[in-house]
Amino acid sequence: MPWSIYLAFKQLFPPGKHFPAFALVSIIGVAIGVCSLLVVQTVMNGYGREHRENIQRMYGHVVVTDSHGGAIANHKALMATLEKVPGVVAASPFAEGQVMVRHGDIPALPFVRGIDLDKEDNVVPVKKFLTVGEPDALDDDRVIVGSELARMLNLRVRVKTGGNGELVRELVPGQTIEVYSPTMLDALKDDEVPMPVELEVCGLFESGYRPADENTIIVSLRRMQELYNLGKDVQGIRLRVEDPEAVEKIIPAICRVLPMKLRATPWIYVNWNFLQAVQFEKTLLFFLMFIITLVASFSIASTLFSAVVKRSREIGILGALGARPRQILMIFASQGVAVGAIGYGIGCVLTFVIIAARDEIVSFINSIFGSGDMIQTQYLFSQIPVHYNGNDFLVAAIFTILTTTVAGLIPAIWAARRKPSEAMREA
């Protein structure tokens, strides 16, 4: 180890009973800045990833619809053509729209999704989301309801012991909902009284995406075609592709086999503005949190300037003994690098600790301020989602060490340029 590096660490962490106040305060400042930066980035990554996955789970990877909102005829032949496109794994027809439902005296205005369950499950994992009931129970006279919507409609669920001794949740038999579709308004024009369609609730689904769980019911495709007077037509086709992240690359191939009036929309553009807002917020928070590290770097520079002035005599003696300016520069510059590196390491450890205890921390904050479960009510997640991205840690390391190095370099250059005689005379 060069003597300049050894002397730098000896000044940073003095032996004996001397308390390393400068090193401790500087390292803590950098660690807090790094921790704040990485926690925010990791949580924002989690939010972005969860929303992206929710969009893919609920809407598929590509949605084929009519450009003018009309119905699609001959959808079976079109699906067979689409499934032959390289990169397309599966296709499923759907029809959806808003209806009014009522259970007892409780009304709601959910979206109804008409699907071919077997085909839909190859694109969107509907069967996986089913928490109560069996998928095969869905037919033209039955309906599957979102878990949150079921709670609002006061649908009753009971718990019983299964054959293997496990507790099983099931719907109380005989519960029905009345469904009113917009097409029933045509009956009013002819002075007829529209009668609602009564459907038995055969299951509950929970996707983890609260807007869908509290605002969606699922019926068979034939039933939806009857509700919206579609005949044999559908309103769209969902596609699953091999690589969802590269979906835009196969959109041109899909469009080439589509009739002129149809369009293919990748999942990225289903909620484009929101995804862009999340990405912008992540970038903005990165720079806001980086200010904390920048403030800590100014503190390092200020403290090193004080150390240079305090050690003027030592600098003069080192120069008189033959120390070169670059060696004197190395003494103080390496202290800034060391503080940045150690602070970054501690900041990473704090990040993992805080992320691991994030739910307990949020519960503690809620218990103090009584703000309620903001994660569920405002952000629509059961818990704070996180996703570690190696690039964030790399960028944070580069920014942190570069900033602290520059902070230590400025007083180091000033110390290296001093003449031994001037340094000893001012001491």
C-alpha positions in Angstrom: 0.0 0.0 0.0 1.4 3.4 -0.9 2.3 5.5 2.1 -0.1 8.3 0.9 -3.0 5.9 1.0 -1.9 4.6 4.4 -1.7 8.2 5.8 -5.1 9.0 4.3 -6.8 6.2 6.2 -4.8 7.0 9.4 -6.2 10.5 9.3 -9.7 9.3 8.4 -9.7 6.7 11.2 -7.1 7.8 13.7 -5.8 5.1 16.0 -6.0 5.2 19.8 -8.8 7.0 21.6 -9.4 9.6 18.9 -13.0 9.5 17.8 -13.4 9.5 13.9 -16.1 12.2 14.0 -15.4 13.4 10.4 -15.4 9.9 8.9 -18.5 8.9 10.9 -20.7 11.9 10.1 -19.7 11.9 6.4 -20.3 8.2 6.0 -23.7 8.4 7.7 -24.7 11.3 5.4 -23.7 9.4 2.3 -25.3 6.2 3.5 -28.6 8.0 4.2 -28.5 9.6 0.8 -27.8 6.2 -0.9 -30.4 4.4 1.1 -33.1 7.0 0.3 -32.2 6.9 -3.4 -32.2 3.1 -3.7 -35.4 2.6 -1.6 -37.3 5.0 -3.7 -36.0 3.5 -6.9 -36.7 -0.1 -5.8 -40.3 0.7 -4.7 -40.9 2.7 -8.0 -39.6 -0.3 -9.9 -42.0 -2.5 -8.0 -45.0 -0.2 -8.8 -44.1 0.0 -12.5 -43.6 -3.8 -12.8 -46.8 -4.6 -10.9 -48.8 -2.3 -13.2 -47.2 -3.7 -16.3 -47.9 -7.2 -15.2 -51.5 -6.3 -14.2 -52.1 -4.8 -17.7 -50.7 -8.0 -19.3 -52.8 -10.2 -17.0 -56.0 -8.4 -17.6 -55.8 -7.4 -21.2 -53.4 -9.9 -22.8 -50.3 -8.8 -24.8 -52.1 -7.6 -27.9 -55.7 -6.5 -28.4 -57.3 -6.6 -31.8 -60.4 -4.4 -32.2 -62.3 -2.5 -34.8 -61.0 1.0 -35.4 -64.5 2.5 -35.2 -65.6 0.4 -32.2 -67.7 -2.0 -34.3 -68.0 -5.8 -34.0 -65.7 -8.3 -35.6 -67.3 -10.9 -37.9 -65.8 -14.3 -38.8 -63.6 -14.2 -35.7 -62.8 -17.9 -35.7 -61.1 -17.7 -39.1 -59.3 -14.5 -38.1 -58.0 -16.2 -34.9 -56.7 -19.1 -36.9 -54.8 -16.7 -39.1 -53.4 -14.7 -36.2 -52.2 -17.8 -34.4 -50.0 -18.6 -37.5 -48.1 -15.3 -37.1 -44.6 -16.0 -35.8 -44.3 -15.1 -32.2 -48.1 -15.4 -31.4 -48.8 -18.2 -29.0 -52.6 -18.1 -28.5 -55.7 -16.1 -29.4 -59.1 -15.6 -27.6 -62.3 -13.8 -28.6 -64.1 -11.5 -26.2 -66.9 -9.1 -25.9 -67.2 -6.6 -23.0 -69.2 -3.5 -21.9 -70.9 -1.9 -19.0 -74.0 -3.2 -17.4 -76.1 -2.6 -14.3 -76.3 -5.5 -11.8 -78.4 -5.9 -8.6 -78.2 -8.3 -5.8 -81.2 -7.8 -3.5 -81.4 -4.0 -3.0 -77.7 -3.4 -3.8 -77.0 -2.1 -7.3 -73.6 -1.8 -9.1 -72.3 -0.7 -12.5 -69.5 -3.1 -13.4 -68.0 -4.1 -16.7 -69.0 -7.5 -18.0 -66.5 -9.5 -19.9 -67.8 -12.3 -22.1 -65.2 -15.0 -22.8 -64.7 -18.5 -24.1 -63.1 -19.7 -20.8 -60.9 -22.4 -22.3 -59.5 -20.1 -25.0 -59.2 -17.1 -22.7 -57.2 -19.1 -20.1 -54.5 -19.6 -22.8 -54.1 -15.8 -23.0 -55.2 -14.5 -19.6 -54.9 -16.8 -16.6 -58.6 -16.5 -15.6 -58.7 -20.0 -14.0 -55.7 -19.2 -11.9 -57.5 -16.1 -10.5 -60.5 -18.2 -9.4 -60.6 -18.2 -5.5 -64.0 -19.6 -5.0 -65.9 -22.1 -7.2 -64.8 -24.3 -10.2 -64.0 -22.9 -13.7 -66.2 -25.6 -15.3 -69.3 -24.2 -13.5 -69.4 -21.1 -15.8 -72.1 -21.4 -18.5 -74.7 -19.3 -20.1 -76.8 -19.1 -16.9 -73.9 -18.5 -14.4 -71.5 -15.6 -13.7 -68.1 -15.2 -12.0 -67.8 -12.0 -9.9 -64.7 -10.1 -8.8 -63.9 -10.5 -5.1 -64.2 -6.9 -4.2 -67.4 -6.5 -6.2 -68.8 -9.6 -4.4 -68.1 -7.9 -1.1 -69.9 -4.7 -2.1 -72.9 -6.7 -3.4 -72.9 -8.7 -0.1 -72.5 -12.1 -1.7 -72.1 -14.6 1.1 -69.2 -17.1 1.3 -69.0 -19.9 3.8 -66.1 -22.0 4.9 -66.3 -25.8 5.2 -63.9 -28.7 5.8 -62.9 -30.5 2.7 -62.3 -34.3 2.3 -58.6 -33.9 3.2 -59.3 -31.8 6.3 -58.5 -28.5 4.7 -60.8 -25.5 5.0 -62.5 -24.7 1.7 -64.4 -21.5 0.9 -67.5 -21.8 -1.2 -70.4 -19.6 -2.2 -73.7 -20.0 -0.4 -75.8 -21.8 -3.1 -78.7 -20.1 -4.8 -77.3 -16.5 -4.9 -78.2 -14.7 -8.1 -77.7 -11.2 -9.6 -79.9 -9.4 -12.0 -78.2 -7.9 -15.1 -79.5 -5.0 -17.1 -77.8 -4.2 -20.4 -77.9 -1.0 -22.4 -79.7 -2.8 -25.2 -82.7 -3.1 -23.0 -83.4 0.6 -23.7 -84.6 -0.5 -27.1 -87.5 -2.2 -25.4 -88.5 1.0 -23.7 -88.8 2.7 -27.1 -91.4 0.1 -28.0 -93.3 0.7 -24.8 -92.2 -2.7 -23.5 -91.0 -3.4 -19.9 -87.4 -4.8 -20.1 -86.8 -7.8 -17.9 -83.4 -8.3 -16.4 -81.3 -11.4 -17.0 -81.0 -13.4 -13.8 -77.6 -15.2 -13.5 -76.5 -17.5 -10.7 -73.1 -16.6 -9.1 -70.9 -19.7 -9.5 -67.5 -18.3 -8.5 -65.3 -15.4 -7.4 -62.0 -14.3 -8.9 -59.2 -12.2 -7.5 -56.5 -11.0 -9.9 -54.7 -8.7 -7.4 -55.5 -5.7 -9.6 -58.1 -3.9 -7.5 -59.8 -1.9 -10.3 -60.6 -5.3 -12.0 -61.6 -7.1 -8.8 -64.1 -4.5 -7.8 -65.5 -3.6 -11.2 -65.7 -6.8 -13.3 -68.0 -9.8 -13.8 -67.3 -12.6 -16.2 -70.0 -14.4 -18.3 -69.9 -16.8 -21.2 -69.3 -15.3 -24.6 -72.7 -16.5 -25.8 -74.4 -14.7 -22.9 -72.5 -11.5 -23.6 -73.4 -11.7 -27.3 -77.1 -11.9 -26.2 -76.8 -9.0 -23.7 -75.3 -6.7 -26.4 -77.2 -8.1 -29.4 -74.0 -9.1 -31.2 -75.3 -12.2 -32.8 -72.2 -14.4 -33.7 -69.8 -11.4 -33.7 -67.3 -10.4 -31.0 -65.8 -7.1 -30.0 -62.2 -8.1 -30.0 -59.5 -10.7 -29.9 -56.8 -11.0 -27.3 -53.4 -12.4 -28.2 -50.5 -13.9 -26.1 -47.0 -13.6 -27.6 -43.8 -15.3 -26.7 -41.9 -12.2 -25.5 -44.2 -9.5 -24.1 -41.4 -7.0 -23.7 -40.7 -7.2 -27.5 -44.3 -7.1 -28.5 -43.9 -4.1 -30.7 -41.6 -6.0 -33.0 -44.3 -8.4 -34.1 -47.1 -5.8 -34.4 -46.3 -5.1 -38.1 -46.6 -8.9 -38.9 -50.0 -9.0 -37.1 -51.2 -5.9 -38.9 -50.4 -7.4 -42.3 -52.9 -10.2 -41.8 -55.7 -8.0 -40.4 -58.5 -6.5 -42.5 -58.2 -2.8 -43.1 -60.8 -1.7 -40.5 -59.1 -3.7 -37.6 -56.1 -2.5 -35.5 -53.7 -4.3 -33.1 -52.9 -2.5 -29.9 -49.9 -3.8 -27.8 -50.3 -3.9 -24.0 -47.8 -1.1 -23.7 -50.3 1.4 -25.1 -53.3 0.2 -23.2 -52.4 2.5 -20.3 -49.5 4.3 -21.9 -50.0 7.7 -20.1 -50.0 6.0 -16.7 -46.8 3.9 -17.4 -45.0 7.0 -18.7 -46.1 8.9 -15.6 -44.6 6.2 -13.4 -41.3 6.3 -15.3 -41.2 10.1 -15.2 -41.9 10.0 -11.4 -39.1 7.5 -10.9 -36.6 9.7 -12.8 -37.7 12.8 -10.9 -37.5 11.1 -7.5 -34.0 9.8 -8.5 -32.7 13.3 -8.8 -34.5 14.6 -5.8 -33.1 11.8 -3.6 -29.6 12.4 -5.1 -29.7 15.9 -3.7 -29.2 14.3 -0.2 -26.0 12.7 -1.4 -25.0 16.0 -3.0 -25.5 17.8 0.4 -23.4 15.1 2.1 -20.7 15.6 -0.5 -20.6 19.4 0.2 -20.2 18.5 3.9 -17.2 16.2 2.9 -15.6 19.0 0.9 -16.1 21.5 3.7 -14.6 19.2 6.3 -11.7 18.3 4.1 -11.0 22.0 3.6 -10.9 22.4 7.4 -8.6 19.4 7.6 -6.2 20.9 5.0 -6.0 24.2 7.0 -5.6 22.3 10.2 -2.8 20.2 8.8 -0.9 22.9 7.0 2.2 22.2 9.0 2.0 18.5 8.2 1.6 19.3 4.5 4.6 21.6 4.7 6.7 19.0 6.4 5.7 16.3 3.8 6.7 18.7 1.0 10.0 19.5 2.7 10.7 15.7 3.0 10.2 15.3 -0.7 6.6 14.4 -1.1 5.3 15.2 -4.6 2.2 17.2 -5.1 0.3 14.2 -6.6 1.1 12.2 -3.4 -0.3 15.0 -1.2 -3.3 15.2 -3.5 -3.7 11.4 -3.1 -3.9 11.7 0.7 -7.0 13.9 0.7 -8.6 12.8 -2.5 -8.6 9.1 -1.4 -10.4 10.2 1.8 -13.3 11.4 -0.3 -13.3 8.1 -2.3 -13.2 6.0 0.9 -16.1 7.9 2.5 -18.2 7.5 -0.7 -17.4 3.8 -1.1 -18.0 2.9 2.6 -21.1 5.1 2.7 -22.5 3.4 -0.4 -21.9 -0.1 1.1 -23.7 0.8 4.3 -26.5 2.5 2.3 -27.1 -0.7 0.3 -27.3 -2.7 3.6 -29.8 -0.2 5.0 -31.8 -0.4 1.7 -32.2 -4.2 2.1 -33.1 -3.9 5.8 -35.8 -1.2 5.1 -37.2 -3.0 2.1 -37.5 -6.2 4.1 -39.4 -4.4 6.9 -41.4 -2.2 4.6 -44.8 -3.5 5.6 -44.0 -3.2 9.3 -42.8 0.4 8.7 -45.9 1.4 6.9 -48.1 -0.2 9.6 -46.2 1.8 12.2 -46.7 5.0 10.3 -50.4 4.3 9.8 -50.8 3.6 13.5 -49.2 7.0 14.4 -50.9 9.2 11.9 -54.1 7.2 11.4 -54.0 7.6 7.7 -55.5 4.2 7.0 -54.2 1.6 4.6 -53.1 4.0 1.9 -51.4 1.2 -0.1 -54.7 -0.6 -0.7 -57.0 2.4 -0.9 -54.9 4.7 -3.0 -52.2 2.6 -4.8 -54.5 -0.5 -5.2 -51.9 -3.1 -3.9 -52.2 -5.4 -0.9 -48.6 -4.6 0.0 -45.8 -2.3 -1.2 -44.3 -4.0 -4.3 -40.6 -3.9 -4.9 -38.3 -4.9 -7.7 -34.5 -4.8 -7.5 -32.8 -3.5 -10.6 -29.0 -3.9 -10.8 -28.7 -0.9 -13.1 -30.1 1.3 -10.3 -27.5 0.1 -7.9 -24.7 0.6 -10.5 -25.9 4.1 -11.3 -26.2 5.0 -7.6 -22.6 3.7 -7.0 -21.2 5.7 -9.9 -23.0 8.9 -8.9 -22.1 8.6 -5.2 -18.4 7.7 -5.6 -18.0 10.3 -8.4 -19.6 13.0 -6.3 -17.6 12.2 -3.1 -14.4 11.9 -5.2 -15.0 15.4 -6.7 -15.8 16.7 -3.2 -12.5 15.4 -1.9 -10.6 16.4 -5.0 -11.2 20.1 -4.7 -9.5 20.6 -1.3 -6.9 18.0 -2.3 -5.8 20.0 -5.3 -5.6 23.1 -3.1 -3.4 21.3 -0.6 -1.2 19.8 -3.4 -0.5 23.2 -4.9 0.7 24.8 -1.7 4.4 25.4 -1.3 6.0 23.8 1.7 7.4 27.1 2.9 3.9 28.8 2.7 2.2 25.8 4.5 4.7 25.8 7.3 4.6 29.6 7.7 0.8 29.6 8.0 0.7 26.7 10.5 
